[in-house]
Amino acid sequence: MSSEDSVYAENITSEFELPHEGWVAFIGLWIAALFTIIGNVMVIASFIIYRDIRNKVSHLFLLNLAISDLIVGLMSLPLDNLWRWHDRWPYGKIPCIFWTFVDYTVTTQSAYCIVLISTDRYLLIKKGLSYTSYQTKTRALWQISVSWLISIGFHLIAVILFEVITIDVVDFDEECELNAVQHLPYTITALFVEFLIPLGIVIVLYIKIYANIRERTAGLVTTNKQTKPNKKKPPAESKDSGLASEVGPSSGVLTDSKSLDEVETITDDAVTNTTLSPDDIALKISTRTNAGLKTISSAPKNSPTTLPQKSESPSRRKSSDSRGKHIQAAKMLSILVGVFIICWLPYNIALIVDVVYRDHDIISVLVWDIANYLLWLNSAVNPLLYAYTNVYFRRSFYNMFRWFVSPCCTH
């Protein structure tokens, strides 16, 4: 072997040598990418396979979130891991610009998806039975399309202004980053567009959702406590089959305490546990209300109808577990907001500090790695937070797991 060949071989060998910590991060990133891909592919496959999932408008937002997070698993994590392997960016300027553009776009879209999901849950609470007529598939698709246009447009402008028009600040033979990130005005604008505005919207919506649950539960308990059963005066007979005694005189809404209690329970479960989709909650309320209305209206015309008397008022049961529901709602909503903050905040802080104090090199490589990986790992966690807590997707995941495992277990 000639001296030139030996030098070349040494260079190749040293290029693929990683320290112990580097190997841990390298293997860990591939595992994270694998989990991100598997989780979001299962969400997308569930939407394609099962008609019950496709028919729910709210599941379009979960599908959109899964598509964004899947791109993170397919592009962002693997290419960054290859960059780590080579210890430099080996692919040049054009691939770098395309990669960073896609990465920034889909991570921003992932944040916007969480805003859309939160808005959808708030509409469920706000509109009640009119939710299904308001939140149509067309409206949902328009909301998703607008969010994609904002994500793509914002970062496309950055590429045009700072990559095409201005002079390169980044050495694309060594590292990969958008030139726009090196400018403080753009970085601050991106901080608001990508993180602070979505975070503010999500926090406000979840506070409104929790406050609505608390007020509605307290209002129901207060109303039932003030209404005492009158044993001396039996309910008056009605020539209209007693329907007026069960239905509000002007609104036509069933006011039976049992039905109202069921409506409250279903709504609270849908918001706090996300085990029901918003479409199902409206359907269940409508079905149970209509069923109660049909039962009442089918009574004989000349027979009196009375509200069902219970030995224990529903208000007592509602009052006893209202505190538990409030705690459960607070925990669930806190987890959703908390995970979003934990994954996004370190990156944005590190980015601002790095741009402001660029000459001092305050942010180390390790801090940058942790901040970036936390941001990307949000895409691995989202299927668990937003899809697995949905009863339809959970059943679909279980069926897929049985389908994959059954061939191994049958032999």
C-alpha positions as CSV (number, residue, x, y, z in Angstrom):
1,M,0.0,0.0,0.0
2,S,1.4,3.4,-0.9
3,S,1.7,6.3,1.5
4,E,-1.1,8.1,-0.2
5,D,-3.4,5.1,0.1
6,S,-2.6,4.8,3.8
7,V,-3.2,8.4,4.5
8,Y,-6.6,8.1,2.7
9,A,-7.5,5.0,4.7
10,E,-6.6,6.8,7.9
11,N,-8.7,9.8,6.9
12,I,-11.7,7.6,6.2
13,T,-11.2,5.7,9.5
14,S,-10.9,8.9,11.5
15,E,-14.0,10.3,9.8
16,F,-16.2,7.5,11.1
17,E,-14.7,7.4,14.6
18,L,-17.0,8.7,17.3
19,P,-16.3,9.2,21.0
20,H,-18.3,7.1,23.5
21,E,-20.8,9.9,24.1
22,G,-21.1,10.4,20.3
23,W,-22.0,6.7,19.9
24,V,-24.7,7.0,22.6
25,A,-26.2,10.0,20.9
26,F,-25.9,8.5,17.5
27,I,-27.7,5.3,18.4
28,G,-30.2,7.1,20.5
29,L,-31.1,9.4,17.6
30,W,-31.8,6.5,15.3
31,I,-34.0,4.9,18.0
32,A,-35.9,8.2,18.4
33,A,-36.3,8.5,14.6
34,L,-37.6,4.9,14.6
35,F,-40.2,5.5,17.3
36,T,-41.2,8.8,15.6
37,I,-41.8,7.0,12.3
38,I,-43.6,4.0,13.8
39,G,-45.9,6.1,16.0
40,N,-47.0,8.5,13.2
41,V,-47.2,5.8,10.5
42,M,-49.7,4.0,12.8
43,V,-51.8,7.1,13.1
44,I,-51.8,7.6,9.3
45,A,-52.5,3.9,8.7
46,S,-55.4,4.0,11.2
47,F,-56.9,6.9,9.3
48,I,-56.6,5.1,6.0
49,I,-57.8,1.7,7.1
50,Y,-60.7,2.4,9.4
51,R,-63.8,4.3,8.1
52,D,-64.9,5.2,11.6
53,I,-61.7,7.2,12.0
54,R,-62.0,8.8,8.6
55,N,-65.6,9.9,9.2
56,K,-64.6,12.1,12.2
57,V,-63.8,15.7,11.4
58,S,-61.6,16.1,14.4
59,H,-59.4,13.3,13.3
60,L,-58.3,15.3,10.3
61,F,-56.3,17.5,12.7
62,L,-54.6,14.4,14.2
63,L,-53.8,13.2,10.7
64,N,-52.2,16.5,9.9
65,L,-50.2,16.4,13.0
66,A,-49.0,12.9,12.2
67,I,-47.9,13.9,8.7
68,S,-45.9,16.8,10.0
69,D,-44.2,14.6,12.7
70,L,-43.6,11.8,10.3
71,I,-41.5,14.1,8.1
72,V,-39.5,15.0,11.1
73,G,-38.8,11.4,11.7
74,L,-37.9,10.7,8.1
75,M,-35.8,13.8,7.4
76,S,-34.8,15.9,10.3
77,L,-33.5,13.3,12.7
78,P,-31.7,11.0,10.1
79,L,-29.9,13.9,8.3
80,D,-28.8,15.5,11.6
81,N,-27.5,12.1,12.7
82,L,-25.5,11.7,9.5
83,W,-24.1,15.2,10.1
84,R,-23.0,14.0,13.5
85,W,-21.4,10.9,12.0
86,H,-19.3,12.9,9.6
87,D,-18.6,15.6,12.2
88,R,-19.3,18.2,9.5
89,W,-22.1,18.9,6.9
90,P,-21.0,16.8,3.8
91,Y,-23.8,17.6,1.4
92,G,-23.2,21.3,0.4
93,K,-25.4,24.4,0.3
94,I,-28.5,23.4,-1.8
95,P,-29.3,20.2,0.2
96,C,-28.7,22.1,3.4
97,I,-31.2,24.9,2.4
98,F,-33.8,22.3,1.4
99,W,-33.3,20.3,4.6
100,T,-33.5,23.3,6.9
101,F,-36.5,24.7,5.0
102,V,-38.4,21.5,5.3
103,D,-37.3,21.0,9.0
104,Y,-38.4,24.5,10.1
105,T,-41.7,24.2,8.1
106,V,-42.8,20.9,9.5
107,T,-41.8,21.7,13.1
108,T,-43.7,25.0,12.9
109,Q,-46.7,23.1,11.3
110,S,-46.5,20.6,14.2
111,A,-47.0,23.5,16.6
112,Y,-49.8,24.9,14.6
113,C,-51.5,21.5,14.6
114,I,-51.6,21.6,18.3
115,V,-53.2,25.0,18.1
116,L,-55.9,23.6,15.7
117,I,-56.6,20.6,18.0
118,S,-56.9,22.9,21.0
119,T,-59.2,25.2,19.0
120,D,-61.3,22.2,18.0
121,R,-61.8,21.1,21.6
122,Y,-62.7,24.7,22.6
123,L,-65.4,24.8,19.8
124,L,-66.8,21.5,21.2
125,I,-67.3,23.1,24.6
126,K,-68.4,26.5,23.2
127,K,-71.0,25.3,20.6
128,G,-72.2,22.1,22.2
129,L,-74.8,20.4,20.0
130,S,-74.2,22.8,17.1
131,Y,-70.6,21.7,16.9
132,T,-71.1,19.0,14.2
133,S,-73.0,21.5,11.9
134,Y,-70.3,24.2,12.4
135,Q,-67.1,22.2,12.2
136,T,-67.5,20.5,8.8
137,K,-64.7,18.7,6.9
138,T,-64.5,21.6,4.5
139,R,-64.0,24.1,7.3
140,A,-61.4,21.8,8.9
141,L,-59.5,21.4,5.6
142,W,-59.5,25.1,5.2
143,Q,-58.0,25.6,8.6
144,I,-55.3,23.0,7.9
145,S,-54.5,24.6,4.5
146,V,-54.1,28.1,6.0
147,S,-51.8,26.8,8.7
148,W,-49.6,25.1,6.0
149,L,-49.6,28.3,3.9
150,I,-48.4,30.3,6.9
151,S,-45.7,27.8,7.8
152,I,-44.4,27.4,4.2
153,G,-44.7,31.1,3.4
154,F,-42.8,32.4,6.5
155,H,-39.8,30.2,5.9
156,L,-39.9,30.5,2.1
157,I,-39.6,34.3,2.5
158,A,-36.6,33.7,4.8
159,V,-35.0,31.5,2.1
160,I,-35.5,34.0,-0.6
161,L,-34.4,37.0,1.3
162,F,-31.3,35.5,3.1
163,E,-30.2,32.6,0.9
164,V,-30.8,34.1,-2.6
165,I,-30.3,37.8,-2.2
166,T,-27.8,38.3,0.6
167,I,-24.2,37.0,0.9
168,D,-23.7,33.7,2.7
169,V,-22.8,33.9,6.4
170,V,-22.8,30.2,6.9
171,D,-19.9,27.9,5.8
172,F,-21.9,25.2,4.1
173,D,-18.9,22.9,3.9
174,E,-18.7,22.6,7.6
175,E,-22.2,23.3,9.0
176,C,-25.8,23.6,7.9
177,E,-28.0,26.4,8.9
178,L,-30.1,29.1,7.3
179,N,-28.4,32.5,6.9
180,A,-31.6,34.0,8.2
181,V,-31.0,32.6,11.6
182,Q,-27.9,34.7,12.0
183,H,-29.9,37.9,11.9
184,L,-31.6,39.0,15.2
185,P,-34.7,40.6,13.7
186,Y,-35.6,37.4,11.9
187,T,-34.8,35.3,14.9
188,I,-37.1,37.4,17.2
189,T,-39.9,37.3,14.5
190,A,-39.5,33.5,14.2
191,L,-39.7,33.2,18.0
192,F,-43.2,34.8,18.0
193,V,-44.4,33.0,14.8
194,E,-43.2,29.6,15.7
195,F,-43.5,29.5,19.5
196,L,-44.9,32.4,21.5
197,I,-48.0,33.0,19.5
198,P,-49.0,29.3,19.3
199,L,-48.2,28.8,23.0
200,G,-50.2,31.8,24.0
201,I,-53.2,30.6,22.0
202,V,-53.0,27.1,23.4
203,I,-52.8,28.3,27.0
204,V,-55.7,30.7,26.6
205,L,-57.9,28.0,25.0
206,Y,-57.1,25.4,27.7
207,I,-57.8,27.9,30.4
208,K,-61.2,28.7,28.8
209,I,-61.9,24.9,28.5
210,Y,-61.0,24.2,32.1
211,A,-63.0,27.2,33.3
212,N,-66.0,26.1,31.3
213,I,-65.9,22.6,32.8
214,R,-65.7,24.1,36.3
215,E,-68.4,26.7,35.8
216,R,-70.8,24.2,34.1
217,T,-70.3,21.6,36.8
218,A,-70.8,24.2,39.5
219,G,-73.8,25.6,37.8
220,L,-75.5,22.2,37.5
221,V,-74.9,21.4,41.2
222,T,-76.2,24.8,42.3
223,T,-79.3,24.5,40.2
224,N,-80.1,21.0,41.5
225,K,-79.5,22.0,45.1
226,Q,-81.9,24.9,44.7
227,T,-84.6,22.6,43.3
228,K,-86.2,20.6,46.1
229,P,-88.7,17.8,45.3
230,N,-92.2,18.9,46.3
231,K,-94.0,16.0,48.0
232,K,-97.2,17.9,48.7
233,K,-98.0,18.9,45.1
234,P,-97.9,16.2,42.5
235,P,-97.0,17.2,39.0
236,A,-99.8,18.6,37.0
237,E,-101.4,16.6,34.3
238,S,-100.9,17.8,30.7
239,K,-103.0,17.3,27.8
240,D,-99.9,17.2,25.6
241,S,-98.7,13.9,27.1
242,G,-96.6,15.6,29.7
243,L,-94.1,16.8,27.2
244,A,-94.2,20.3,28.5
245,S,-93.2,19.2,32.0
246,E,-90.0,17.7,30.6
247,V,-89.1,20.3,28.0
248,G,-88.3,23.9,28.5
249,P,-91.1,26.2,27.4
250,S,-89.1,28.3,25.0
251,S,-85.9,26.5,24.1
252,G,-87.3,23.0,23.5
253,V,-84.3,21.5,25.3
254,L,-84.8,18.4,27.4
255,T,-84.2,19.4,31.1
256,D,-84.5,16.0,32.7
257,S,-81.8,15.9,35.4
258,K,-80.6,12.4,34.5
259,S,-80.1,13.3,30.8
260,L,-78.3,16.5,31.8
261,D,-76.0,14.6,34.1
262,E,-75.2,12.2,31.3
263,V,-74.5,15.1,28.9
264,E,-72.2,16.7,31.5
265,T,-70.3,13.5,32.1
266,I,-69.8,12.7,28.4
267,T,-68.6,16.3,27.7
268,D,-66.2,16.3,30.6
269,D,-64.7,13.0,29.7
270,A,-64.2,14.1,26.1
271,V,-62.3,17.1,27.1
272,T,-60.2,15.9,30.0
273,N,-59.4,12.3,28.8
274,T,-59.8,12.8,25.0
275,T,-61.2,9.3,24.9
276,L,-64.0,10.6,22.7
277,S,-63.7,12.6,19.6
278,P,-65.6,16.0,19.4
279,D,-67.8,14.5,16.8
280,D,-68.8,11.6,19.1
281,I,-69.5,13.9,22.0
282,A,-72.0,15.9,20.0
283,L,-73.5,12.7,18.6
284,K,-73.9,11.1,22.0
285,I,-75.5,14.2,23.5
286,S,-77.9,14.4,20.6
287,T,-78.7,10.6,20.7
288,R,-79.4,10.5,24.4
289,T,-81.4,13.7,24.3
290,N,-83.5,12.5,21.4
291,A,-84.0,9.1,23.0
292,G,-85.3,10.8,26.2
293,L,-87.6,13.0,24.2
294,K,-89.0,10.1,22.3
295,T,-89.7,8.2,25.5
296,I,-91.5,11.1,27.0
297,S,-93.6,11.9,24.0
298,S,-94.7,8.3,23.6
299,A,-96.6,8.4,27.0
300,P,-100.4,8.1,26.9
301,K,-102.1,11.4,26.5
302,N,-104.3,11.1,29.6
303,S,-101.6,9.8,31.9
304,P,-99.6,12.1,34.1
305,T,-95.9,12.1,33.6
306,T,-93.4,12.8,36.4
307,L,-89.7,13.3,36.6
308,P,-87.9,10.2,37.8
309,Q,-87.4,10.3,41.5
310,K,-84.2,9.0,42.9
311,S,-83.3,8.1,46.4
312,E,-80.1,10.1,45.8
313,S,-80.1,13.2,43.7
314,P,-77.7,13.4,40.7
315,S,-76.5,16.7,42.1
316,R,-75.0,14.9,45.1
317,R,-73.1,12.4,42.9
318,K,-72.0,15.3,40.7
319,S,-70.9,17.4,43.6
320,S,-68.9,14.5,45.1
321,D,-66.8,13.9,42.1
322,S,-66.6,17.5,40.7
323,R,-63.4,18.1,42.6
324,G,-61.9,15.0,41.1
325,K,-62.9,16.1,37.6
326,H,-61.4,19.5,38.1
327,I,-58.1,17.9,39.2
328,Q,-58.2,15.4,36.3
329,A,-58.9,18.2,33.8
330,A,-56.1,20.4,35.2
331,K,-53.6,17.5,35.0
332,M,-54.5,16.6,31.5
333,L,-54.4,20.1,30.2
334,S,-51.2,20.8,32.1
335,I,-49.5,17.8,30.6
336,L,-50.4,18.9,27.0
337,V,-49.1,22.5,27.6
338,G,-46.2,21.4,29.7
339,V,-44.8,19.0,27.1
340,F,-45.1,21.6,24.4
341,I,-43.2,24.1,26.5
342,I,-40.5,21.6,27.6
343,C,-39.8,20.6,24.0
344,W,-39.9,24.1,22.4
345,L,-38.6,26.6,25.0
346,P,-34.9,25.4,25.3
347,Y,-34.4,25.7,21.6
348,N,-35.8,29.2,21.3
349,I,-33.8,30.4,24.3
350,A,-30.6,28.9,23.0
351,L,-31.2,30.5,19.6
352,I,-31.8,34.0,20.9
353,V,-28.8,33.8,23.2
354,D,-26.6,32.5,20.4
355,V,-27.5,35.3,18.0
356,V,-27.2,38.0,20.6
357,Y,-23.8,36.8,22.0
358,R,-22.5,35.2,18.8
359,D,-19.0,36.6,19.3
360,H,-18.7,35.1,22.8
361,D,-19.7,31.6,21.8
362,I,-21.8,31.0,24.9
363,I,-23.9,28.1,23.7
364,S,-21.9,24.9,23.6
365,V,-22.4,22.1,21.1
366,L,-23.9,19.9,23.9
367,V,-26.5,22.6,24.7
368,W,-27.4,23.0,21.0
369,D,-27.8,19.2,20.7
370,I,-30.1,18.9,23.7
371,A,-32.2,21.9,22.5
372,N,-32.6,20.5,19.0
373,Y,-33.3,17.0,20.1
374,L,-36.0,18.1,22.6
375,L,-37.7,20.0,19.8
376,W,-37.6,17.0,17.5
377,L,-38.6,14.5,20.2
378,N,-41.9,16.4,20.5
379,S,-42.8,14.6,17.2
380,A,-42.2,11.2,18.9
381,V,-44.4,12.1,21.9
382,N,-47.3,13.6,20.0
383,P,-48.8,10.3,18.9
384,L,-49.0,9.3,22.5
385,L,-50.5,12.5,23.7
386,Y,-53.0,13.3,21.0
387,A,-53.7,10.0,19.2
388,Y,-53.3,7.2,21.8
389,T,-55.6,9.0,24.2
390,N,-58.3,8.8,21.6
391,V,-60.4,5.7,21.9
392,Y,-60.6,5.1,18.1
393,F,-56.9,5.3,17.5
394,R,-56.1,3.3,20.7
395,R,-58.3,0.4,19.4
396,S,-56.6,0.7,16.0
397,F,-53.2,0.6,17.5
398,Y,-54.2,-2.5,19.5
399,N,-55.5,-4.3,16.4
400,M,-52.3,-3.5,14.5
401,F,-50.2,-4.8,17.4
402,R,-52.2,-8.0,17.5
403,W,-51.8,-8.3,13.7
404,F,-48.0,-8.0,13.9
405,V,-47.6,-10.2,16.9
406,S,-50.0,-13.0,16.0
407,P,-47.8,-14.6,13.4
408,C,-45.0,-14.9,15.9
409,C,-47.2,-16.4,18.6
410,T,-49.0,-18.9,16.5
411,H,-45.9,-21.0,15.8
